[in-house]
Structures are given as structure tokens and as C-alpha cells.
């Protein structure tokens, strides 16, 4: 394995709703995911995150696992409905106390906390008032950011405002397969703009509270045209515009990409107001990159969308059915460098990992060799990007332990640690030991 630069951050990532549980404890209010999980057929087998991996009660054990792993950075999310249950007004002391304890315990173990403010668990009262389709939600995010930073900024240097605003827009508001389950199709674009506006306002609030470094995390998938036909090339360009550029061009270029294929005008979604793009494009100190796979794109007919996804032949697939293409990560990182040039801030890989069907053997061990192969290939792909001149400062794999995988419930396991959701027993997998040894070798 290539030697990574000194100070390179090695870590894992999680999110609050997927691991914490304790959904109604210590004053936590309902989120859109609590509501969505009650909708018949919305989540596999009717499962919920009410208990999830019970991290809210078992966090010392989980942090000890992180210390054993040897990571230097932990990306987690703050639960907005735990800190500010109505989505507005004063903070919950109990909610802030939990993250205060977590922060101190991480630092005591030599692990840098890297919090994400919003990882999809919008307080339900805000959704009742329009959610991300309402401009006011952007201002509520900034208020929440200020409350969190006033308590934690003295010990946490790098904060992430949003996780994957495009995915929230596409799955939550356009297609309805994620919370809040709205099916607005092309009319969902304002949800992306209001999230980006919220990022800009929250970034200003974080800095006002003394936060040194602000980032945002986007999900990226290289768009591969299914053929060299003009129709497929046009479809791939449209996919790239909405998946990879919709939530990045405004941040780094101060303008929206061409979205005519999605009914938007030359200035982006129709809800954009004077001054919005200046707020959104205030400089960030890092860009979080989540990568799982490329997408093969063909032209679509008879659909409101101008593209359709096709299988990518010739590659192994994960338990989720996603193709395993490490070179796609190198391609993505060099594309970001070429596209944004000196406007591209330093990059952290804030999520990368795979679902594997891994159950304990008779002796209790879990030999998840496909995950080891996946991680090895993708970490080497990051090294290739660094060699090519991309400024990558860290790699945080998804995820520490098996969790509630959104609409898939507990049916997809991404963890380095196996969780028996009946007993909540944690069992490190072979990939845990492999990653531990890699980190030790890199830090040695």
C-alpha cells in the first residue's frame, strides 16, 4: 500500500438516526424518518430506527471499538430533533449534553470529532411547515447550527453542514422513496436550493460562533454514457448536471449548471432570489466526497426524466447490487480537480464502503473478504488521485457498524463491526482487523 501523507485522517462515518435509537428519550422529538417509518410499505419489513444500534446507550463501547481500530477522525451527525425538537427555539439541554459527552470522550481517545449538522433527520414540525421546499427551513438550519456550535465549537475544528443534499432532493422530495416521501418529480428542485441556502447561512453562523473550518458533503457518481450515440451522451450530461453539479457548482462557481432538461431556467430553480448565490458560494474549507459507484446512463423516452440507469457489465457487485469500480473514485477526484481548478478546496472522503451479506460462522467469526477487497481497491484509488495531484486529506469509511440502512431497514450491512440487532452484541469483522492494521502501518 502506498504511504499516505503525514497527518492524513483515517476514520469511520456514521449518522444519528441510523445508529442512536432512543427515539423518544430525553426530550428528542420526531423526525421525518420516524414518521416515514410508520408509513406502510415505506421501509423494508416495517423496520424503524427506534432502537437501531442503540448507540445512545452504548456509545462508550462503540468509542472503545474506534480506539481499538486506531482511527484519528470520526464523522458522526448531530440529531437535529434531539438538540432542537421543534426545529426552532431554544436548545434541549439533554440533547446538547449527549454530544458534549461524546465529544469529550472522543478527544480523550485521541479521535478528532467531525460532526455533520444535517444527515437527513429533519424535525417533523419543520416538514409540517413545508420542509426543504420552504425557504424558511434554511434559516432554521442556521439557528440550529448556532446553538450546536455555541456548545461544541471550543473543541471541534471542522464542521460539515449537510450530507448529500442532492440525495435528499431526489429520493425524499422527487421520487418519495426516502423521508419525507414526497413525489414532486421535477418540481422538487427548490429543495436543493433551500438546502444550499441553508448551508451558506449555517456556515456563517458556525463561523460567528468561532468554528475554524466549514465543509459540506456531496454524493458523487461518475456518469458513463451507455453508448457514444448523441442521445446517450446528452442523457449522461444531464445526469452529471443534476447528480454531480447541482449541489457543487453553486458552492464553488457561484452559479447553477444548465438544468433545462429538468424544467429550470438559465439561473437555476425558480425560487432563487437576489443574493442567494453569494451566500451559498462563501468559501468553504473542505469538500466532503461520498462515493459508492459510477452510473451507466442511457437516454429515456416516455419518462419525465431525460435518462435511465443501466447495469454496468464486467464488474462484481455488492449485496446492494452496486458495481464495485475503484477506478471510478480516482476518475471522480481528478474530474473535480479539473472541473473546479483552484476553487476546489481540500477533499475528505467522508463515505465509502459496501454492503456485504455477512453472518457469523459457527465459531462466531465474520470473514467479510469482499469488503476487504472493496476497501483495499478504493483506498488505492485515493492514493492514485493523490499521486495525480488531488489534495485529499482523509478517508473515512462507511461505516463503523451495521445500522439502520434507511428504506432498506436492517437488510443491508455496511459495518466493519457486526451488530446482532436482537442482543445488540458487537462483533468486529475481518475487515475491522484489516483496516486496523492498515491504519497502524500508515501511522507507524
Phi, psi and omega in degrees: 000135177300145176282125179276162183299151175302140180084359178300132183275127175248130185199190175227163180230148174216177169221153190301306187295333184282340184233332194289316190067213180048046191295336181235024183259152173053036173085003179298135177265171180287143173254172177299333179285326174300318180291315182299321182295341179275352180283123181304129177083357184286324184236141181309129176058021178066023184282160182222170175264021182304322178246320180050234179263012176054033182297331181302327179260338188250016186300326178299319177297319181292322178291328175295323175297319178298319179296320177297324179293332178087016182292157177251351181215142178229116175266120177225172176242148171277138179274108180308313181289350174274325182274323184218076190308319179280352184085004177202167178086195185291161179279154173278123180299320181296321179296313179294325179300320181299312182286336174295313178297317180299315181299311181297321181291324175296312181298324178295335178265007178077024183249129180280122177287139179227083187280147169252129181290315186231106175240059164085354185260066179298133174304133184302324178302328178288323176295323178298337179262011177121346178059216182285353172282349181257131182299326184300333181299329177299320180288328177292324177298318180295320179297315178298318179301318180296316179299315181294316184291325178302330181270327193242348188295340180290344182237351183239122186269323184245124179241143176252129183283305188232151170250117170051062179301331177294319181295320176302315181296311187288308186275327183275323187245331180271309186260336176079014180274347173238166176299141008273008175079029179270144185242071185266350183050232187293343178285001182276352186306325177303333178297324177292314182296318182292327173295316180295320176298317176301320176303310182298317179292320178293322178300317178296320179294320178298315181295322179297333179272002176100008178292133185279321187224136182235139180222172172221149180247128175241152174264135182232142175221111176307135182263113180256118178296140182293336177207179178267013178293153180300322182295316181288325176296320178294320179296317179296322178295322178294318177298315179300321182298317185274322182283314191256339186245335184307318184254013178238318178304313180299325180292315190256338181246345180077019180207158177275151172289170176296121183237027181300328180295345181246018174083009181267154177280183184295341181261009179098200180305146185294349182274359182293131178249161177304132178092344182300313186293329176294322177294315182295322188271009173304137188304139172252159185265346179199158174240122174277132181242120172256126180224133174234325187190157166277171179229133177268124192241133175234161177293146180242146174235151179068024182226149176292341178267145182275008182214164171220152181269140176239154176298150176257108182285158171091004180232148172295162180234156176278178176297340177277353183085011181273136179292143180264104186226082180303322181299337177297331178288318175299316178301315181299312184295319179288329176294317177301317178299314183290325184287320189249349174055226184285358174275350180281120178283174174304148186250140166241132170281104187268346170208137170192125182180186184211153174273132179229141175280092185234114177243150181300140173285180183302327180272004178091350182282158180228106186259082186269066182301322178302324179290321178299316178298320179297309182297317180302314181296319184283326175294321175296326178294323175296317178300320178298321179293319177297317177300327179280000174103007179277135183273088179254127187254350182189161179224120179237115185278150172259112011209174180300309186218157177306145188212190174278109188266062173051231185294346177274358182058228180261018186277347179237128184249116180252359192279154167282340179241129177282137175243123169275108189287349174280311183263345186065020177289135177260133178227111177300136179269174177302325180295329176300311181294322179297314181293322177301315181291323178296315180296318179299317180295322180288328181272346185286000000 
